[in-house]
Amino acid sequence: MKRVKIFDEPHEKDLEDDINSFISGVDNIIDIQFRTAVSIFSEDQIYCFSAMIIYED
């Protein structure tokens, strides 16, 4: 059965750690998609790093 896992982190290193931890326990990865979003709030830049992993269970 195909499944989807979504990760969302404010720092790319955290996203990398999450993905590496998850895929170490999955045998059949079908696809990994990565996105970055940036917004400005007041004088701060806010980053959002996300990934979607499609895998077979």
All heavy atoms as TSV, in Angstrom:
chain	resi	resn	atom	element	x	y	z
A	1	MET	N	N	0.835	-1.169	0.000
A	1	MET	CA	C	0.000	0.000	0.000
A	1	MET	C	C	0.892	1.248	0.000
A	1	MET	O	O	1.831	1.351	0.776
A	1	MET	CB	C	-0.889	-0.003	1.253
A	1	MET	CG	C	-1.716	1.246	1.363
A	1	MET	SD	S	-2.624	1.418	2.910
A	1	MET	CE	C	-3.868	0.188	2.687
A	2	LYS	N	N	0.581	2.208	-0.862
A	2	LYS	CA	C	1.342	3.460	-0.917
A	2	LYS	C	C	0.896	4.384	0.207
A	2	LYS	O	O	-0.272	4.462	0.542
A	2	LYS	CB	C	1.151	4.143	-2.261
A	2	LYS	CG	C	1.802	3.405	-3.386
A	2	LYS	CD	C	1.639	4.135	-4.682
A	2	LYS	CE	C	2.266	3.306	-5.793
A	2	LYS	NZ	N	2.047	3.887	-7.100
A	3	ARG	N	N	1.878	5.080	0.763
A	3	ARG	CA	C	1.620	6.011	1.862
A	3	ARG	C	C	2.407	7.299	1.632
A	3	ARG	O	O	3.352	7.326	0.849
A	3	ARG	CB	C	2.034	5.394	3.180
A	3	ARG	CG	C	1.284	4.122	3.499
A	3	ARG	CD	C	1.224	3.944	4.992
A	3	ARG	NE	N	0.501	2.759	5.334
A	3	ARG	CZ	C	-0.770	2.747	5.699
A	3	ARG	NH1	N	-1.447	3.863	5.755
A	3	ARG	NH2	N	-1.373	1.620	6.016
A	4	VAL	N	N	2.020	8.333	2.375
A	4	VAL	CA	C	2.683	9.640	2.301
A	4	VAL	C	C	3.058	10.075	3.714
A	4	VAL	O	O	2.291	9.919	4.655
A	4	VAL	CB	C	1.747	10.694	1.667
A	4	VAL	CG1	C	2.361	12.077	1.752
A	4	VAL	CG2	C	1.430	10.341	0.238
A	5	LYS	N	N	4.272	10.624	3.839
A	5	LYS	CA	C	4.735	11.209	5.103
A	5	LYS	C	C	5.188	12.631	4.799
A	5	LYS	O	O	5.953	12.857	3.860
A	5	LYS	CB	C	5.884	10.379	5.684
A	5	LYS	CG	C	6.452	10.905	6.965
A	5	LYS	CD	C	5.513	10.717	8.119
A	5	LYS	CE	C	6.203	11.136	9.414
A	5	LYS	NZ	N	5.292	11.118	10.532
A	6	ILE	N	N	4.722	13.593	5.583
A	6	ILE	CA	C	5.071	14.999	5.360
A	6	ILE	C	C	5.831	15.539	6.568
A	6	ILE	O	O	5.456	15.290	7.718
A	6	ILE	CB	C	3.814	15.838	5.094
A	6	ILE	CG1	C	3.158	15.363	3.803
A	6	ILE	CG2	C	4.150	17.328	5.034
A	6	ILE	CD1	C	1.850	16.017	3.490
A	7	PHE	N	N	6.907	16.252	6.282
A	7	PHE	CA	C	7.731	16.890	7.312
A	7	PHE	C	C	7.749	18.382	7.054
A	7	PHE	O	O	7.741	18.823	5.907
A	7	PHE	CB	C	9.176	16.370	7.245
A	7	PHE	CG	C	9.310	14.911	7.520
A	7	PHE	CD1	C	9.321	13.996	6.485
A	7	PHE	CD2	C	9.438	14.445	8.818
A	7	PHE	CE1	C	9.453	12.651	6.737
A	7	PHE	CE2	C	9.571	13.097	9.079
A	7	PHE	CZ	C	9.579	12.191	8.031
A	8	ASP	N	N	7.820	19.173	8.129
A	8	ASP	CA	C	7.876	20.621	8.029
A	8	ASP	C	C	8.743	21.136	9.171
A	8	ASP	O	O	8.461	20.866	10.338
A	8	ASP	CB	C	6.457	21.189	8.131
A	8	ASP	CG	C	6.424	22.689	8.019
A	8	ASP	OD1	O	7.148	23.231	7.162
A	8	ASP	OD2	O	5.670	23.326	8.771
A	9	GLU	N	N	9.806	21.833	8.819
A	9	GLU	CA	C	10.755	22.320	9.826
A	9	GLU	C	C	11.199	23.748	9.500
A	9	GLU	O	O	11.259	24.129	8.334
A	9	GLU	CB	C	12.008	21.435	9.876
A	9	GLU	CG	C	11.772	20.020	10.366
A	9	GLU	CD	C	11.462	19.962	11.857
A	9	GLU	OE1	O	11.656	20.963	12.566
A	9	GLU	OE2	O	11.021	18.890	12.295
A	10	PRO	N	N	11.542	24.538	10.516
A	10	PRO	CA	C	12.019	25.898	10.273
A	10	PRO	C	C	13.497	25.957	9.857
A	10	PRO	O	O	13.958	26.987	9.375
A	10	PRO	CB	C	11.805	26.606	11.600
A	10	PRO	CG	C	11.825	25.523	12.622
A	10	PRO	CD	C	11.306	24.290	11.937
A	11	HIS	N	N	14.224	24.855	10.048
A	11	HIS	CA	C	15.645	24.814	9.672
A	11	HIS	C	C	15.912	23.601	8.790
A	11	HIS	O	O	15.411	22.508	9.062
A	11	HIS	CB	C	16.532	24.732	10.925
A	11	HIS	CG	C	16.325	25.882	11.857
A	11	HIS	ND1	N	16.799	27.143	11.595
A	11	HIS	CD2	C	15.676	25.963	13.042
A	11	HIS	CE1	C	16.448	27.958	12.577
A	11	HIS	NE2	N	15.763	27.267	13.464
A	12	GLU	N	N	16.698	23.787	7.746
A	12	GLU	CA	C	16.939	22.700	6.798
A	12	GLU	C	C	17.675	21.512	7.434
A	12	GLU	O	O	17.429	20.364	7.071
A	12	GLU	CB	C	17.671	23.207	5.562
A	12	GLU	CG	C	18.985	23.911	5.850
A	12	GLU	CD	C	19.509	24.644	4.640
A	12	GLU	OE1	O	19.481	24.107	3.521
A	12	GLU	OE2	O	19.967	25.784	4.832
A	13	LYS	N	N	18.539	21.753	8.395
A	13	LYS	CA	C	19.249	20.660	9.068
A	13	LYS	C	C	18.270	19.780	9.842
A	13	LYS	O	O	18.398	18.552	9.857
A	13	LYS	CB	C	20.326	21.230	9.996
A	13	LYS	CG	C	21.093	20.198	10.765
A	13	LYS	CD	C	21.912	19.297	9.855
A	13	LYS	CE	C	22.767	18.373	10.701
A	13	LYS	NZ	N	22.954	17.070	10.127
A	14	ASP	N	N	17.264	20.391	10.480
A	14	ASP	CA	C	16.243	19.621	11.186
A	14	ASP	C	C	15.444	18.748	10.213
A	14	ASP	O	O	15.137	17.597	10.506
A	14	ASP	CB	C	15.289	20.539	11.942
A	14	ASP	CG	C	15.972	21.273	13.079
A	14	ASP	OD1	O	16.983	20.765	13.599
A	14	ASP	OD2	O	15.498	22.359	13.447
A	15	LEU	N	N	15.122	19.307	9.057
A	15	LEU	CA	C	14.402	18.538	8.037
A	15	LEU	C	C	15.258	17.371	7.557
A	15	LEU	O	O	14.778	16.247	7.428
A	15	LEU	CB	C	14.014	19.432	6.863
A	15	LEU	CG	C	13.250	18.744	5.740
A	15	LEU	CD1	C	11.914	18.212	6.238
A	15	LEU	CD2	C	13.048	19.698	4.570
A	16	GLU	N	N	16.512	17.625	7.325
A	16	GLU	CA	C	17.437	16.572	6.901
A	16	GLU	C	C	17.495	15.444	7.936
A	16	GLU	O	O	17.423	14.262	7.579
A	16	GLU	CB	C	18.825	17.177	6.701
A	16	GLU	CG	C	19.871	16.231	6.203
A	16	GLU	CD	C	21.205	16.931	6.048
A	16	GLU	OE1	O	21.259	17.976	5.368
A	16	GLU	OE2	O	22.187	16.424	6.617
A	17	ASP	N	N	17.604	15.809	9.195
A	17	ASP	CA	C	17.639	14.801	10.270
A	17	ASP	C	C	16.341	13.988	10.310
A	17	ASP	O	O	16.372	12.766	10.455
A	17	ASP	CB	C	17.876	15.460	11.626
A	17	ASP	CG	C	19.275	16.043	11.764
A	17	ASP	OD1	O	20.169	15.673	10.971
A	17	ASP	OD2	O	19.472	16.883	12.673
A	18	ASP	N	N	15.199	14.673	10.193
A	18	ASP	CA	C	13.906	13.986	10.203
A	18	ASP	C	C	13.799	12.986	9.050
A	18	ASP	O	O	13.365	11.848	9.233
A	18	ASP	CB	C	12.748	14.978	10.088
A	18	ASP	CG	C	12.508	15.776	11.346
A	18	ASP	OD1	O	13.114	15.451	12.398
A	18	ASP	OD2	O	11.709	16.729	11.281
A	19	ILE	N	N	14.177	13.428	7.854
A	19	ILE	CA	C	14.080	12.561	6.676
A	19	ILE	C	C	15.021	11.374	6.806
A	19	ILE	O	O	14.626	10.223	6.560
A	19	ILE	CB	C	14.372	13.355	5.382
A	19	ILE	CG1	C	13.235	14.348	5.129
A	19	ILE	CG2	C	14.528	12.412	4.193
A	19	ILE	CD1	C	13.515	15.316	4.007
A	20	ASN	N	N	16.264	11.616	7.198
A	20	ASN	CA	C	17.218	10.508	7.336
A	20	ASN	C	C	16.763	9.494	8.372
A	20	ASN	O	O	16.892	8.280	8.170
A	20	ASN	CB	C	18.608	11.038	7.675
A	20	ASN	CG	C	19.294	11.639	6.482
A	20	ASN	OD1	O	19.054	11.247	5.349
A	20	ASN	ND2	N	20.147	12.616	6.730
A	21	SER	N	N	16.199	9.966	9.451
A	21	SER	CA	C	15.687	9.069	10.479
A	21	SER	C	C	14.524	8.232	9.945
A	21	SER	O	O	14.455	7.025	10.169
A	21	SER	CB	C	15.244	9.888	11.690
A	21	SER	OG	O	14.695	9.058	12.669
A	22	PHE	N	N	13.621	8.873	9.220
A	22	PHE	CA	C	12.451	8.174	8.698
A	22	PHE	C	C	12.836	7.136	7.639
A	22	PHE	O	O	12.378	5.994	7.693
A	22	PHE	CB	C	11.450	9.174	8.113
A	22	PHE	CG	C	10.228	8.516	7.535
A	22	PHE	CD1	C	9.234	8.049	8.370
A	22	PHE	CD2	C	10.088	8.355	6.166
A	22	PHE	CE1	C	8.106	7.433	7.842
A	22	PHE	CE2	C	8.968	7.745	5.633
A	22	PHE	CZ	C	7.972	7.281	6.479
A	23	ILE	N	N	13.665	7.535	6.673
A	23	ILE	CA	C	13.960	6.612	5.573
A	23	ILE	C	C	14.865	5.457	5.995
A	23	ILE	O	O	14.929	4.449	5.283
A	23	ILE	CB	C	14.547	7.334	4.329
A	23	ILE	CG1	C	15.894	7.967	4.625
A	23	ILE	CG2	C	13.552	8.343	3.796
A	23	ILE	CD1	C	16.558	8.567	3.394
A	24	SER	N	N	15.516	5.567	7.134
A	24	SER	CA	C	16.334	4.445	7.601
A	24	SER	C	C	15.466	3.243	7.965
A	24	SER	O	O	15.946	2.116	7.972
A	24	SER	CB	C	17.195	4.852	8.793
A	24	SER	OG	O	16.392	5.112	9.926
A	25	GLY	N	N	14.171	3.470	8.219
A	25	GLY	CA	C	13.267	2.380	8.571
A	25	GLY	C	C	12.307	1.983	7.461
A	25	GLY	O	O	11.415	1.179	7.673
A	26	VAL	N	N	12.491	2.547	6.261
A	26	VAL	CA	C	11.588	2.264	5.145
A	26	VAL	C	C	12.392	1.631	4.012
A	26	VAL	O	O	13.436	2.154	3.622
A	26	VAL	CB	C	10.900	3.560	4.651
A	26	VAL	CG1	C	10.035	3.292	3.444
A	26	VAL	CG2	C	10.077	4.185	5.761
A	27	ASP	N	N	11.889	0.523	3.494
A	27	ASP	CA	C	12.613	-0.188	2.437
A	27	ASP	C	C	12.309	0.313	1.029
A	27	ASP	O	O	13.158	0.267	0.159
A	27	ASP	CB	C	12.292	-1.688	2.497
A	27	ASP	CG	C	12.871	-2.342	3.739
A	27	ASP	OD1	O	13.932	-1.890	4.209
A	27	ASP	OD2	O	12.251	-3.291	4.236
A	28	ASN	N	N	11.085	0.791	0.792
A	28	ASN	CA	C	10.698	1.128	-0.571
A	28	ASN	C	C	10.245	2.586	-0.690
A	28	ASN	O	O	9.060	2.884	-0.588
A	28	ASN	CB	C	9.584	0.177	-1.044
A	28	ASN	CG	C	9.357	0.261	-2.532
A	28	ASN	OD1	O	10.076	0.943	-3.240
A	28	ASN	ND2	N	8.328	-0.419	-3.008
A	29	ILE	N	N	11.198	3.495	-0.918
A	29	ILE	CA	C	10.896	4.911	-1.142
A	29	ILE	C	C	10.562	5.088	-2.617
A	29	ILE	O	O	11.337	4.698	-3.491
A	29	ILE	CB	C	12.104	5.810	-0.785
A	29	ILE	CG1	C	12.524	5.621	0.663
A	29	ILE	CG2	C	11.790	7.273	-1.092
A	29	ILE	CD1	C	11.539	6.105	1.680
A	30	ILE	N	N	9.421	5.680	-2.894
A	30	ILE	CA	C	9.014	5.915	-4.280
A	30	ILE	C	C	9.473	7.289	-4.752
A	30	ILE	O	O	9.999	7.434	-5.852
A	30	ILE	CB	C	7.485	5.766	-4.420
A	30	ILE	CG1	C	7.093	4.318	-4.096
A	30	ILE	CG2	C	7.019	6.164	-5.812
A	30	ILE	CD1	C	5.608	4.093	-3.931
A	31	ASP	N	N	9.297	8.304	-3.904
A	31	ASP	CA	C	9.647	9.667	-4.297
A	31	ASP	C	C	9.827	10.528	-3.049
A	31	ASP	O	O	9.183	10.300	-2.027
A	31	ASP	CB	C	8.533	10.251	-5.169
A	31	ASP	CG	C	8.904	11.558	-5.856
A	31	ASP	OD1	O	10.110	11.865	-5.943
A	31	ASP	OD2	O	7.988	12.255	-6.321
A	32	ILE	N	N	10.695	11.530	-3.153
A	32	ILE	CA	C	10.844	12.546	-2.113
A	32	ILE	C	C	10.772	13.905	-2.808
A	32	ILE	O	O	11.533	14.169	-3.738
A	32	ILE	CB	C	12.180	12.422	-1.348
A	32	ILE	CG1	C	12.271	11.073	-0.643
A	32	ILE	CG2	C	12.315	13.563	-0.342
A	32	ILE	CD1	C	13.587	10.832	0.069
A	33	GLN	N	N	9.852	14.751	-2.358
A	33	GLN	CA	C	9.711	16.090	-2.913
A	33	GLN	C	C	10.036	17.106	-1.825
A	33	GLN	O	O	9.624	16.950	-0.681
A	33	GLN	CB	C	8.295	16.303	-3.436
A	33	GLN	CG	C	7.972	15.359	-4.572
A	33	GLN	CD	C	6.586	15.584	-5.133
A	33	GLN	OE1	O	5.946	16.606	-4.881
A	33	GLN	NE2	N	6.109	14.633	-5.902
A	34	PHE	N	N	10.759	18.145	-2.209
A	34	PHE	CA	C	11.262	19.141	-1.268
A	34	PHE	C	C	10.745	20.521	-1.664
A	34	PHE	O	O	10.696	20.860	-2.848
A	34	PHE	CB	C	12.792	19.117	-1.293
A	34	PHE	CG	C	13.435	20.176	-0.464
A	34	PHE	CD1	C	13.487	20.071	0.908
A	34	PHE	CD2	C	14.003	21.290	-1.059
A	34	PHE	CE1	C	14.081	21.057	1.685
A	34	PHE	CE2	C	14.606	22.281	-0.301
A	34	PHE	CZ	C	14.641	22.148	1.072
A	35	ARG	N	N	10.366	21.326	-0.677
A	35	ARG	CA	C	9.903	22.694	-0.921
A	35	ARG	C	C	10.505	23.637	0.109
A	35	ARG	O	O	10.731	23.268	1.260
A	35	ARG	CB	C	8.379	22.796	-0.800
A	35	ARG	CG	C	7.596	21.927	-1.750
A	35	ARG	CD	C	7.596	22.523	-3.156
A	35	ARG	NE	N	6.699	21.807	-4.034
A	35	ARG	CZ	C	7.057	20.786	-4.799
A	35	ARG	NH1	N	8.277	20.336	-4.767
A	35	ARG	NH2	N	6.188	20.207	-5.596
A	36	THR	N	N	10.705	24.872	-0.328
A	36	THR	CA	C	11.154	25.927	0.567
A	36	THR	C	C	10.227	27.122	0.397
A	36	THR	O	O	9.897	27.492	-0.727
A	36	THR	CB	C	12.597	26.366	0.233
A	36	THR	OG1	O	13.444	25.240	0.299
A	36	THR	CG2	C	13.086	27.412	1.197
A	37	ALA	N	N	9.816	27.707	1.511
A	37	ALA	CA	C	8.992	28.918	1.467
A	37	ALA	C	C	9.659	29.974	2.337
A	37	ALA	O	O	10.245	29.665	3.373
A	37	ALA	CB	C	7.589	28.626	1.978
A	38	VAL	N	N	9.559	31.204	1.895
A	38	VAL	CA	C	10.145	32.324	2.632
A	38	VAL	C	C	9.094	33.425	2.743
A	38	VAL	O	O	8.400	33.734	1.784
A	38	VAL	CB	C	11.390	32.880	1.906
A	38	VAL	CG1	C	11.964	34.064	2.655
A	38	VAL	CG2	C	12.426	31.815	1.709
A	39	SER	N	N	8.992	33.996	3.933
A	39	SER	CA	C	8.110	35.144	4.102
A	39	SER	C	C	8.819	36.157	4.997
A	39	SER	O	O	9.803	35.850	5.654
A	39	SER	CB	C	6.767	34.731	4.710
A	39	SER	OG	O	6.964	34.225	6.004
A	40	ILE	N	N	8.295	37.346	4.983
A	40	ILE	CA	C	8.872	38.406	5.807
A	40	ILE	C	C	7.815	38.873	6.798
A	40	ILE	O	O	6.686	39.185	6.423
A	40	ILE	CB	C	9.361	39.580	4.943
A	40	ILE	CG1	C	10.493	39.114	4.039
A	40	ILE	CG2	C	9.803	40.742	5.817
A	40	ILE	CD1	C	11.005	40.157	3.084
A	41	PHE	N	N	8.193	38.870	8.070
A	41	PHE	CA	C	7.321	39.360	9.128
A	41	PHE	C	C	8.082	40.443	9.863
A	41	PHE	O	O	9.114	40.179	10.482
A	41	PHE	CB	C	6.944	38.213	10.081
A	41	PHE	CG	C	6.040	38.632	11.189
A	41	PHE	CD1	C	4.701	38.892	10.936
A	41	PHE	CD2	C	6.522	38.793	12.469
A	41	PHE	CE1	C	3.857	39.290	11.955
A	41	PHE	CE2	C	5.694	39.192	13.499
A	41	PHE	CZ	C	4.352	39.441	13.238
A	42	SER	N	N	7.599	41.660	9.753
A	42	SER	CA	C	8.295	42.808	10.304
A	42	SER	C	C	9.653	42.902	9.613
A	42	SER	O	O	9.706	43.021	8.403
A	42	SER	CB	C	8.404	42.690	11.819
A	42	SER	OG	O	8.892	43.877	12.377
A	43	GLU	N	N	10.740	42.782	10.361
A	43	GLU	CA	C	12.065	42.810	9.742
A	43	GLU	C	C	12.704	41.426	9.685
A	43	GLU	O	O	13.866	41.291	9.332
A	43	GLU	CB	C	12.967	43.777	10.501
A	43	GLU	CG	C	12.518	45.225	10.391
A	43	GLU	CD	C	13.455	46.179	11.109
A	43	GLU	OE1	O	14.562	45.774	11.487
A	43	GLU	OE2	O	13.062	47.341	11.286
A	44	ASP	N	N	11.947	40.398	10.044
A	44	ASP	CA	C	12.480	39.028	10.079
A	44	ASP	C	C	12.094	38.245	8.834
A	44	ASP	O	O	10.973	38.363	8.345
A	44	ASP	CB	C	11.945	38.268	11.297
A	44	ASP	CG	C	12.380	38.893	12.604
A	44	ASP	OD1	O	13.514	39.412	12.660
A	44	ASP	OD2	O	11.580	38.853	13.569
A	45	GLN	N	N	13.019	37.460	8.341
A	45	GLN	CA	C	12.727	36.506	7.283
A	45	GLN	C	C	12.388	35.174	7.947
A	45	GLN	O	O	13.114	34.723	8.827
A	45	GLN	CB	C	13.914	36.321	6.346
A	45	GLN	CG	C	14.161	37.481	5.437
A	45	GLN	CD	C	15.268	37.179	4.444
A	45	GLN	OE1	O	16.079	36.298	4.649
A	45	GLN	NE2	N	15.302	37.932	3.369
A	46	ILE	N	N	11.301	34.580	7.524
A	46	ILE	CA	C	10.866	33.304	8.083
A	46	ILE	C	C	10.957	32.247	6.979
A	46	ILE	O	O	10.395	32.415	5.900
A	46	ILE	CB	C	9.424	33.397	8.618
A	46	ILE	CG1	C	9.358	34.473	9.710
A	46	ILE	CG2	C	8.955	32.048	9.134
A	46	ILE	CD1	C	7.979	34.828	10.153
A	47	TYR	N	N	11.682	31.178	7.276
A	47	TYR	CA	C	11.868	30.098	6.315
A	47	TYR	C	C	11.072	28.878	6.748
A	47	TYR	O	O	10.921	28.603	7.940
A	47	TYR	CB	C	13.339	29.703	6.221
A	47	TYR	CG	C	14.194	30.751	5.570
A	47	TYR	CD1	C	14.783	31.763	6.329
A	47	TYR	CD2	C	14.412	30.738	4.214
A	47	TYR	CE1	C	15.568	32.734	5.744
A	47	TYR	CE2	C	15.197	31.712	3.608
A	47	TYR	CZ	C	15.773	32.699	4.376
A	47	TYR	OH	O	16.544	33.656	3.782
A	48	CYS	N	N	10.575	28.158	5.784
A	48	CYS	CA	C	9.879	26.910	6.035
A	48	CYS	C	C	10.413	25.874	5.047
A	48	CYS	O	O	10.355	26.074	3.834
A	48	CYS	CB	C	8.378	27.106	5.848
A	48	CYS	SG	S	7.460	25.596	6.035
A	49	PHE	N	N	10.969	24.801	5.564
A	49	PHE	CA	C	11.503	23.725	4.741
A	49	PHE	C	C	10.595	22.513	4.924
A	49	PHE	O	O	10.357	22.089	6.053
A	49	PHE	CB	C	12.929	23.382	5.169
A	49	PHE	CG	C	13.870	24.535	5.041
A	49	PHE	CD1	C	14.124	25.366	6.122
A	49	PHE	CD2	C	14.492	24.815	3.841
A	49	PHE	CE1	C	14.988	26.443	6.010
A	49	PHE	CE2	C	15.357	25.892	3.718
A	49	PHE	CZ	C	15.609	26.709	4.805
A	50	SER	N	N	10.077	21.997	3.829
A	50	SER	CA	C	9.173	20.863	3.943
A	50	SER	C	C	9.505	19.805	2.895
A	50	SER	O	O	10.119	20.084	1.870
A	50	SER	CB	C	7.716	21.309	3.798
A	50	SER	OG	O	7.511	21.928	2.554
A	51	ALA	N	N	9.082	18.598	3.207
A	51	ALA	CA	C	9.302	17.484	2.292
A	51	ALA	C	C	8.131	16.525	2.388
A	51	ALA	O	O	7.525	16.363	3.451
A	51	ALA	CB	C	10.594	16.750	2.627
A	52	MET	N	N	7.839	15.910	1.265
A	52	MET	CA	C	6.837	14.861	1.213
A	52	MET	C	C	7.519	13.596	0.708
A	52	MET	O	O	8.189	13.624	-0.327
A	52	MET	CB	C	5.687	15.229	0.278
A	52	MET	CG	C	4.643	14.141	0.172
A	52	MET	SD	S	3.243	14.597	-0.893
A	52	MET	CE	C	4.016	14.550	-2.497
A	53	ILE	N	N	7.368	12.533	1.451
A	53	ILE	CA	C	7.948	11.251	1.060
A	53	ILE	C	C	6.802	10.318	0.698
A	53	ILE	O	O	5.881	10.121	1.490
A	53	ILE	CB	C	8.782	10.645	2.198
A	53	ILE	CG1	C	9.913	11.596	2.574
A	53	ILE	CG2	C	9.320	9.268	1.797
A	53	ILE	CD1	C	10.723	11.139	3.773
A	54	ILE	N	N	6.854	9.768	-0.491
A	54	ILE	CA	C	5.901	8.742	-0.916
A	54	ILE	C	C	6.636	7.413	-0.825
A	54	ILE	O	O	7.733	7.267	-1.370
A	54	ILE	CB	C	5.402	8.997	-2.345
A	54	ILE	CG1	C	4.767	10.393	-2.439
A	54	ILE	CG2	C	4.415	7.907	-2.776
A	54	ILE	CD1	C	4.463	10.840	-3.845
A	55	TYR	N	N	6.029	6.483	-0.129
A	55	TYR	CA	C	6.692	5.194	0.082
A	55	TYR	C	C	5.660	4.072	0.066
A	55	TYR	O	O	4.454	4.310	0.146
A	55	TYR	CB	C	7.457	5.183	1.414
A	55	TYR	CG	C	6.602	5.311	2.646
A	55	TYR	CD1	C	6.294	4.202	3.416
A	55	TYR	CD2	C	6.109	6.553	3.046
A	55	TYR	CE1	C	5.510	4.326	4.561
A	55	TYR	CE2	C	5.334	6.678	4.182
A	55	TYR	CZ	C	5.037	5.565	4.936
A	55	TYR	OH	O	4.264	5.668	6.053
A	56	GLU	N	N	6.148	2.872	-0.074
A	56	GLU	CA	C	5.272	1.714	-0.061
A	56	GLU	C	C	5.473	0.951	1.226
A	56	GLU	O	O	6.604	0.698	1.649
A	56	GLU	CB	C	5.537	0.812	-1.264
A	56	GLU	CG	C	4.425	-0.166	-1.495
A	56	GLU	CD	C	4.281	-0.567	-2.942
A	56	GLU	OE1	O	4.886	0.089	-3.811
A	56	GLU	OE2	O	3.582	-1.548	-3.176
A	57	ASP	N	N	4.356	0.621	1.849
A	57	ASP	CA	C	4.360	-0.055	3.134
A	57	ASP	C	C	4.399	-1.571	2.938
A	57	ASP	O	O	3.850	-2.124	2.070
A	57	ASP	CB	C	3.107	0.353	3.906
A	57	ASP	CG	C	3.230	0.142	5.380
A	57	ASP	OD1	O	4.341	-0.096	5.866
A	57	ASP	OD2	O	2.193	0.246	6.049
